[in-house]
Structure formats: structure tokens, C-alpha cells
Amino acid sequence: MTDSQFNYTGGCRCGSITYRIKGEPTWKVNCHCNWCQTTSGNVFRSFILFNETDITFSGETLKSYTDHKTEHGRPMINQFCSNCGTIIGIKVPDMEQRHISLGSIDQRYEIDIVDNIWVQEAHKFLSFPDKSELYKAGYWNGTGEKFKCK
């Protein structure tokens, strides 16, 4: 396939790992859970989920860290470049999709995210645009308790 046949491209900061994605996102989400905060060193993580079969990686092999003791009980595999440390995304073993970190996608400014999960753990100084969908905790298969802002 030529690059024009891919909808999204991206990679790590140093260029050791690149990827191309031929499909469209299955979900776009900001996650505010404690796990995402501590593993990213930030106040939340933004992910675009794609079907695993739509992603082609090139270059160095992704380094990974598997955490089996997450607060929500699901094992999470953080995947990153071992050279520059860029977090490419996460893989959840029981999912057919891969979470790709928004910041690693070349087309990141063209992507709009409205869904926010684990808002009960969000930092108090954050605000959300009016169009945001806020969920108290997780949101699986179309279910999740809506969060009401005060």
C-alpha cells in the first residue's frame, strides 16, 4: 500500500518507530483514571482506538510494560519507544482494538474528542467543553454512568 492509502500515520519522537493505519477510529476518548495519570505523568491521556488489524508498525520493536494491578482490575500494557520514551499507546489483552496515543498521530489536530471517562478521578482544575460526554467511571460497549458537573 502507498501512504495515500492510509488514513493515519504517526510514530515516536525520534523516528525509531512509525505506524500507518488504514482504518477509521472505533472510539476517541480522554481517560482521567489514576492509572492513566500515573503511567503518563500527566493529568489525563487521550487515545484513539483502532482495530488491531488496521495498524502496521515499522522500525524498532515497541517496548512494553504490563501492569496487572490496575485500579479497575484490567491488565494494561503500556507500549513505548525504548530510545526516546514516546508512549505510542496501550494494549488491553481482551480487546481487539489498540489505543494509540493522540500525541503520536501526525493528524492529531484533525481529531476531535468528546468522550471523557473516569471523570470522577479528574483533576478539579479541568473544565470540559459543552459538547463533552462525561462518564463517571468506564464506558464499555455503550454503557456507562453519566457524570454531572457541579
C-alpha positions in Angstrom: 0.0 0.0 0.0 1.1 3.5 -0.7 1.0 6.2 2.0 -2.1 7.7 0.3 -4.0 4.5 1.1 -3.6 5.1 4.8 -5.9 7.3 6.8 -3.4 8.0 9.7 0.3 7.9 10.2 2.5 8.5 13.2 5.3 7.4 15.4 7.7 8.2 18.2 9.6 11.5 18.6 13.0 10.1 17.4 11.5 8.3 14.4 12.7 4.8 15.5 9.0 3.6 15.5 6.5 4.6 12.9 3.0 3.3 12.1 0.4 3.6 9.4 -3.4 3.0 9.9 -5.8 2.1 7.1 -9.0 2.1 9.1 -11.1 4.7 10.9 -11.2 5.1 14.7 -13.5 2.8 16.6 -13.5 5.3 19.5 -11.9 8.6 20.6 -11.5 9.2 24.3 -9.8 11.1 27.1 -9.2 8.9 30.1 -8.8 10.6 33.5 -8.3 7.4 35.6 -5.5 7.3 38.2 -3.7 4.6 36.1 -3.5 6.9 33.0 -2.4 9.8 35.2 0.5 7.9 36.9 1.7 6.0 33.8 1.7 9.0 31.6 2.9 11.6 34.2 0.1 13.8 33.1 -3.4 14.7 34.2 -5.2 12.5 31.6 -4.4 10.5 28.4 -6.0 11.0 25.0 -6.5 7.8 22.9 -7.8 7.0 19.5 -8.8 3.3 19.3 -8.3 1.4 16.0 -8.8 -2.2 15.1 -5.5 -4.1 15.6 -5.6 -5.4 12.0 -5.7 -1.9 10.6 -2.3 -0.9 12.1 1.1 -1.6 10.6 4.2 -0.8 12.7 7.7 -0.2 11.2 11.1 0.3 12.6 12.2 -0.8 16.1 10.0 -3.1 18.2 7.7 -1.4 20.8 8.9 -1.8 24.3 6.2 -2.7 26.8 5.3 -2.7 30.5 2.4 -4.9 31.6 0.6 -3.8 34.8 -1.6 -6.5 36.3 -2.5 -4.4 39.4 -4.6 -1.6 37.9 -7.3 0.1 40.0 -10.0 -1.0 37.5 -8.9 -4.7 37.5 -8.0 -5.0 33.8 -4.4 -5.7 32.8 -2.9 -2.9 30.8 0.2 -3.0 28.5 1.9 0.4 28.1 3.8 0.5 24.8 6.6 3.0 24.1 9.8 3.7 22.2 12.8 2.4 24.2 15.0 5.1 22.6 13.1 8.4 23.2 10.4 7.2 25.6 7.4 8.3 23.5 4.3 6.5 24.7 2.7 5.1 21.5 -0.3 3.7 23.3 -1.6 0.8 25.3 -2.9 -2.6 24.6 -5.6 -4.3 26.7 -5.3 -8.1 26.3 -9.0 -8.8 25.9 -9.6 -6.1 23.3 -9.4 -6.3 19.5 -8.5 -2.6 19.4 -5.3 -0.9 20.2 -5.2 2.5 22.0 -3.0 4.9 20.0 -1.8 8.0 21.9 -3.3 11.1 20.3 0.1 12.9 20.5 1.8 10.3 18.4 -0.6 10.7 15.5 0.5 13.0 12.7 -3.1 14.1 12.0 -3.8 14.8 15.7 -5.1 18.4 15.0 -7.8 17.0 12.8 -9.2 14.7 15.5 -11.9 15.9 17.9 -12.6 14.0 21.1 -15.8 14.4 23.1 -15.9 11.3 25.3 -14.2 11.5 28.7 -14.1 8.5 31.1 -13.2 8.2 34.7 -14.2 11.8 35.3 -14.7 11.0 39.0 -10.9 10.9 39.2 -10.3 14.0 37.0 -8.4 16.9 38.5 -10.6 19.7 39.8 -8.9 22.4 37.7 -10.0 20.8 34.4 -13.0 22.1 32.6 -14.9 20.4 29.7 -16.4 22.0 26.5 -20.2 22.0 26.4 -20.3 19.2 23.8 -18.3 16.8 26.0 -19.7 13.4 27.1 -18.7 12.8 30.6 -18.7 9.3 32.3 -18.2 8.8 36.0 -16.0 5.7 35.5 -15.5 3.4 32.5 -17.6 3.1 29.4 -17.8 -0.3 27.9 -19.9 -1.4 25.0 -22.2 1.7 25.1 -22.7 1.6 28.8 -21.6 4.0 31.5 -23.0 6.2 34.1 -23.0 9.8 33.0 -21.2 12.3 35.2 -22.9 15.5 36.2 -20.7 18.6 36.6 -21.4 20.8 39.5 
